[in-house]
Structure formats: C-alpha cells, structure tokens
Amino acid sequence: MYESINPANGSAIQRFDDDTPFQVNQKLAQAVHAQRDWRQVPVAGRARLLTAVAAQLRKEQRRYAALITLEMGKPIVEAEAEIEKCAWTCDFYAAQAEHYLADETVASTATHSAVVFDPLGLVLAVMPWNYPFWQFIRFAAPALAAGNAAVLKHASNVPQCALALEELFRAAGAPEGLCTTLLVPSYGVQGLIEDARIAAVTLTGSTEVGKLVAAQAGAQMKKQVLELGGSDPFIVLADADIEAAAQTAVHARFGNTGQSCISSKRFIVVDEVADRFVAAFSALASGLKVGDPMERDTQIGPMARASLRATLHSQVERTLEAGATLVLGGRKIDGPGYFYAPTILDHVTDQMAAGTEETFGPLAAVMRVADTEAAIRLANATEFGLGATLWTRDLELAAKLARRIEAGAVFINGQVASDARLPFGGVKQSGYGRELGVYGIREFVNIKTVWTGPRR
C-alpha cells in the first residue's frame, strides 16, 4: 500500500494499492518492447524526447512542485527550483548526448579499432522521497539518452510524484512503457532485481538498503550504481572568509529542511575562528522561517515523516547527554505536522551521535579542531565519503588538501551540489558508481570494443 500523508499537518491524502504481479509483468513486458525499438532510435532522436520532457516540466512546473510540497513537505520555492533543475538537466543531455556517446576510434596502423556504447536494456531505479523528481530525472535523462528504458520503484510516501513522472514522459511523447512506474512494496524489489528482464539497478538511499540491493544484484551479476548515505564535512580553516562561510553553511545544512545526503552535516572548524563562525552561523540560522511549506517565504518546512523527526530528536538528545552544547533549537515544534526547529550543537566530538551518525534533518554539528591537519583527519574519520566543503583563502593549499579528503566531491569555498555537467557519487559507505556528466551517461552502457582486421 502506497499512502500520501501531508507532513505539514499529518493528514492522509490518498492511498494507492500495490500493483498486482500480473500488472508488474505486463508493465515489464511493455517496457521490454519499448526499449527494443528505442535502442534503434538515433541519439539525435532520443535527444528530441529529452527536449520535449524539459518543455513539459516547465509547462507544468507549478503543478509538479505542488505535488512535491504536498507529499514530502519541501518549501514550495525549493520545489519549483527542483523542477527547473530537472528541465535544465534534460536540456543538457539533449545537447551533449551525441558527443558523450560518439564512437571512439583507437589509433592503429594495420587495423581499425573502435569503442562503441550500447544500451544495457531495462534499468530499475529505486528512488527516495527527498528529491522526488530530481533523483529520478538525474538518472533517467542520461539513461534514456543512452538507449535504455527506465523502470521506477519510488518511495512509498510519494506515490503521486511517482505516477506524475510516468505521466510526464507520456505527455512528452515517450513510447508507452519506456518510462514506467511500478507501485510495489520494498520487499518486492528483490523479485524485480531477479527478473531476467531487468538488466541493471540504480539506488539512492541508505547504506543499509544499499548493501541489500548490492547483494541481490550481485547474485544476479547485474550492474549497480549506488548513491548512499553521507556525513559531509564542512571544513573552515583559520584564514577562511568567516561571513561567507557562515552564509553558505546555512544553505548547505538547512536547505530541503536538512533532508539531503549531500547536506553539510559536520562543521569542522579550527579553534582560532570557531567562536566567530558559530556566532555568525547561529545568527543567520535563527532567522530562518519555519512554517507552511506552501507559503513562498517559508524556508524550513516539516520533516517528511514522524519517524524521521523522532530519529533526529534522539540524535540531538544523545549528543547533548554526551556533553555537546546547545546553541540553537533542539526541539520538536508543537502543533500539527512534523516540524523541527533548526538546530546547532557545538563542541560535538567524533564519539557523539551527531558526530558519527548520518543526521537527516535540520541539525548542524560543530566540531572544533586545533589546526588544518586535525581538520583533515577528522573529516576523513567517518565511514561515509560523499561530499566535502573546504573554506580557505589559500587556493594552492586547498588544491592539495582536496586530494587528501576522502569524498566523491570536494567543493572549495562553496556548497556541495549536484550538477549535470559533473560526475556525482561517493566512496566508502556512500556507495559506488557515478551519475551525471559523461561518466554518468556511460554507467548503463556496454562499453564494447569493435576490432576490424586489415583489408585483404
């Protein structure tokens, strides 16, 4: 059973029955048929579909954004930005797909060798709720451009978004079944992975779920891309621009109500400037407006589920009990909905909950260190390795330090963000494989060598 619950007031919106095994079989059969034809379409023809998808996203931006806000509580202005980002990404791949997928000739004297990129087939996308449209589009745009079909198993709390995505591609002119949504429970994912018609799997979710999917797909010898949890460090060195760092820190931690794998979570600050940074950071964060996510001036909406808020509050309480200092927030907000006050904890250590666990909500943990070397050591002292932020005026030093930070991306004097032009993914327990950029479009292809001997 899929159920929409408005996290702003806790009320049930609509329920959807799971697809029956017969319905799943019919949808997969239709997807196979669509993909067999789609792979024969020249890349330029596939690009035209992406252009049409982008136009449809912009045409229905307000409706799609309202669905996001209704089902998972994202502030409406951020939801509209999510839809525009999806449209821009479709336009990007429409423009770049031919270049990214062009045959590559390998120089040889007597023979001709080439590398070509063939689609794999049906790719199962197991997607989360926190960016209901973006998480899917960032996979689907390059995957469809490469000639694959996309089979979406979305999070159970965003069924209207899941069905809207299928409708979006149909409205843009996609062949029936090329992009299809399956309403199946989480325990049904293994059966989908084991289905011979599924060629590969992509998952964005927790590390625990990623391990399960990796084991299931590995047992079937199927390719996976896993984008998992994160505990991203936001490193502030002694020579950093403190005001600029604090302003960015507010967006980096509290955007999407802190519910993002690449939100900065551990604010690792050199002692020399820690007091200044905490004062500036807390002053800005205290001005964030918490409220109805449909109101355009709201900056912090509700958390997506009651259970997520309970988990976050437990992390706050355990961290304070272990000796951290409460600077801001630290409480559930009374009333309907799953609201939590923007929270900053200071003097957090790597022995405390907020310093070791992934915190998925509006909670920032400030961790003080003696110097640059201690900052890098602490940044790497985590099982995760998704993104990292480094603040310093010394760009030559920053370039050297970036190579030492164990993460899939390091942003110097800026906020970690996904961008269609750049590869996105992690290391360690944050997963493997890459989305976006040229590397993302080549994840779900057969990189095939074609060798031709000399003429006789």
N, C-alpha and C positions, 0 to 999 in steps of 0.2 A: 504494500500500500504506500503510495506517494501522497504526502499531505503538505499543502501550503499553509503555513502559520505566519501571521503578520508579527514579526518580532517587536514592533513598536507598541503593540497592545496585547500580544499573546492570543489573539483570536484566530480561530480556524477559518481559512478562506475557502479552500476547495480540496477535495480528496480525489485521487485517481487510482483506479485498480491497476495492479500489475498486468503486464502483457502475459497472455497465456503462452505455453510452449508452442502451440500452433501459430500464434501471431508472431512470435520471435522467429520461428522457422520461415514463415512467409516473408518477413522483412529481410532476413538474411539472404534468402533466395533472390529477392528483388535487387538487393544490393550487389550481389554477385553478377547478375545480368547487367546492371547499370555500369559496373566497373569494367566489365569485358569490353563494352562499347567505348567507355570513357578513355581507356588507355590508348585507344586508336585515334583519339582526337588530338591534332597537333597542339603543341604547348600554347601557341597563339590563341587557339580556340578555347582552351581551358582558361587562359588569362581573361578572355571576354566575360566568362562567367563570374570571375572574381570582381571585375569592374561592376557588373550588374549587382552583385552582392553588396558591394560598397555603397552603391546608389540606394539600394533598398534599406540598408542600415540607416543612412542619413534621412531617407524619406520617413521612416518610422522611428526615428530616434527617441522622441518623447514617449511613445508607447512602450518601446523596449526598456527604456530607462525606468519608467514607472513600474514595470514588472520586476526589475532587479530590486528596486527600493521596497516594493511591497513584500517580496518573498524573503529577502535577506537583510534588509534594513540599511543598505548603503545610502548616504545622503544623496539627494537627487542630483545635485550638481556634479558629484563624482560619478554617478551612474551615467549621466549624459556624456561625460568625458570618456567613460569606458566604451560606450557605443562608437564615439568618434574615433577612438584608438583602433577599434576593430575595423572600421571603414578604411582608415589610413593604411592599416596593415594589408588589407585586401588589395588596395591600390598599389601598394609597394610590390607585392608578389606578382600582380598583373604586369607590372613594368619590368621586373627583374627575372621572372621565371625562365624565359628563353635563354638568357645569359647564364643563369645558375645551372641549367640542365643541358647546356650545349655539349655535344660530344667533345672529348678531349683527345687530340692526336698526340701520340708518343713518337718522338723522333727515332728514325731507324734508317739504315742505309739500304738494306735489301728487302725489307718487309714493311708492311703498313700495320701499325697497332693503334687501337683506339680504346678509350674508356667511354662507355655509354651508361645512362642512368634509366633503368626500367622500373616501373612501379611494382610494389610487392602485392597489392590487392586490397583486401578489406582490412582497415586498421581500427581496432577497438580503442575508443577514448574513454577512460574512466576519469571523470572530471569532478572537481569540488565546487562548492557553493559560493566561495568568497568573491570570485570574479566570474559570474555565471556565463556571460557572453565571451569575455576576453580569453579565458582559459581554453575554451573550445576553438575560437577563431584562430588563435595563435598556432594551434596545431593544424586545424583544418585548411587554412589558406595555403600553406606550403604543401601539405599532403595531397590536396586535390590538384594543385598545380602540377605535381609530380605524376599524376595519373591514378592515384589511389581513390578508394571510396572511404567515407568516414562513418563509423557506427558509434553513436554516442550513448554511453550509460552515465547519466548525470546524477548528482547528489539528490537524495530523496526529498530534501526540503525545498528544491527549486524546480518542481515539475513544469510549471507554466513557462519558465525560461527554457527548459529543455525542449518542450514542444514548439515554442516560438522559434527556436533555432532551426528545427526541421522545416517549419513553415517559411522561414526566411529564405532558405535555399530554394525551396519550391517556387516561391514568388519571384525569385531572381532568374528562374528558368533552368534550374538544375534538373537533370534527368531523374525521374522518380526512383528513389532508393539510393541515389548517390550519397546523400547525407541523410541518415535515418536515426531516429531516436528510439531507444528501447527503454521501456519502463519496467525494469527488473530489480529485485532486491539485491542487496550487497552479496548475499550468499549465492546468487545466480551468476556472479562474474566468472567463477571458476568454470562453469559449464560453457560460457561463451568463449573463454580462452581455449578450452579443449575442443571447441568446434573446428573442424578442418577448414571451414570457410574463412575463419579469422586468420590473417597472416602475421599480424604484429599487434602490439599493445603499447599505448601510452597512458601514463597515470600521473596525475598531480594530486598529492595527498600526503598523509602522514608517513613517517618512516616505517611504522609498524605495518600499515597496509601495503606499502611498497615492497616489503620483504615477502609478504604473502603472494602478491602478484608476480614478483620476480621468480619465486619458486614455481608457481603454477605455469608461467610462460616458459621458464627454462626447461621444465619437464616435457614441454611440447616442442622445444627447440625453436621458439618464436622470439623474434626481436622485440626488445622493450626499450622505451625511454621513460625514465623515472625522475620526476621533479618532486622532491620530498621536503621534509621539514627544514627549518633554519633557525639559527640563533645569531643573527648577523651582528658583528661588532661595528660600532661607530666610534672610531679612534680619534681623539682630539689631542694633538701634541702641543707642547708648550708654546710654540710660535704660531699657532693657528689663529685665524680671524674668529674670535670667540662669538661676536654678534652674528656673523654669517653662519657659523656652525650651529648656534642655538636656533636660529630661524629655520634652517634646514632640518634640524633634529625634530622639530615639532611636526613637520610634514612627514618625515621619514618614519616616525613612530606612530603617529595618530591618524594618518590617512587610512581610509577604509575602516575606521574605528580600531585600528591596530591589527586587523584580521588579514594579515598578508604574510606569506612565507618569507618575502624579502623585506619586510619591515625591519628597520634597525631595532634591535632589542637590548643589546648590551652596550652601554655608553661608557667606553673605556677612556678615562680622562687622566692626563698627567697631573699630579698633585699641585704643581705650581699654578695651574689655571682652573683647577676643579671648582673652587668656590665661585669664581666668576661665571663659569659655564653653567653651574646648577642654578645660580640666581637668574641668569638670563633665560635659560630653558624653562624654568618653572614660572617665571613671569609671563612668558608667552603662552605656555600651555594652560595657565589658569584663566586665560581669556577665551578659550575655545567654547563655542556654544554647543551645548548638549540639548537635543530635543527631537521633535518630529522630523524624521528624515525627508518628508515630502516638502518641508519648508526650505526655501532656497538659501537661507542664511545659516542653516544648521551645519555644523562641522563635525560633530560626533553623533552618530545615530545609535540605535540599540545594537547589542551583540546579536548574532544570528539565532542563537538558541539558548534556552535557560541553562542547559548543561554546560555550555561553553563559559557562561558567566560564573557558574559555580566553580568550575575548574580554575579560572583566573583568580577568583577571590581566595581560593585555597592557597594558590601560589603566593599571593600577597601576604596572607596571614602567616604562612610558614616562613617566609623571608623575614618578616618583622620579628617573629618569635626568635629567629636565629641571630638577631642583632642589627638588622638594617634600620635606617632612619626613614620615616615617612615625611616626604616633602610636600606632596600634593595628593589629594584624592584618597584612594584606598578603601572605597566603599561602594556598595550597590546603591543605586538611586531608587528611592521609594516610588511606588506607583506602578501602573501597568507597564508591561514591556520589559525587555531585558537590558536595561541601561546600566552602565558602569562609569563612574567618574574617571576622567583622565588622571592617571596615577604616575607619580615619580617616586622611586625609592632610591635613597643614597646609601653609600657605604656598603653596597652589596659585594659579596665575595663569591668565589667560584665553589664555595661549599654550601651556598644557599640555593633555594628553589629557583628564584628569578635569575640566578647566575648560571644555572646549568640546564634547566628545562626550557623547551620552547614555550614562550608565552604568547598566546594568540588572542590579543585584545589590547586595550589602551593602557598598557603598563610598560614604563621605561625603568630599566635598572642601571643606575650609575655605579661604576666600578672604578675606584681610584688606584692609580699606579705611580711608582716612583719616577719612571723615565720611559724613553722610547722603547728600549729593549724589553722592559717589563710589559709594555703595552702590546707589543707583537707576540710575546709569549702567551699572554692572557687571551688575546684574540684567537690564537690557534688552539687554546686549551678547551676544545669543545668537540663533540662527536660530529657536529654539523660543519658544512662548508659550502654555503650557497652564495651569499654576497658579503661584501665588506665595504666600509666607508673609511677614508683616511683624510684627516684635516691637518694640513701643514702649509706654510708659505714656501718651504724648500722643495721645489718640484723635482730637483735632481735626486734628493733623498727619497721623496715619495715614490719615484720610479723604481728605486732599489728595494724599498720596503714592500711595494706591491708584489714583487716577485716572491717575497717570503711569506706572504699571507696565504693561508690555505683556504681558497674560496674559488668559486667559478667565475666571480667577477669582483673587481676592486674599483670603486669609484673614488677618485681623488677630488676633494673639495666639492662634493656634490652628493646627491641622493641616489642610491641604488634603484634602478628601474629597468624594466624590460623594454626592448626597442627592436622593431622588426629588422633593423639593419645589423644587429649584433647578436652573436650566439648567447643563449641563456640556458643555464643549468648549473649543477653543483658537483661537489666531490664529497668523499667520506659518506656519512649517513644522509647526506642531502641528495643522493641519487647519482645517476649517470646518464649519458646521452645529452644531446643539445637540441633546443628548439630555436627557431628564428635564424635569420641570416642564411648564408649559403650552407652552413653546416646543418641547420635545421631542415632545409628542404631535401637534403641528401640522407637524412636518417632513415626514411622509409622508402628507400630505393635499393634495387640490386645494382651495385656498382660493378658492372660487367666489363671484362676485357674481351675485345674482339680483335683477333690476330689474323692477318691475311698474309699468306706467303707470297714470294715473288712470282711475277708473271712467267708462264712457261709457254 
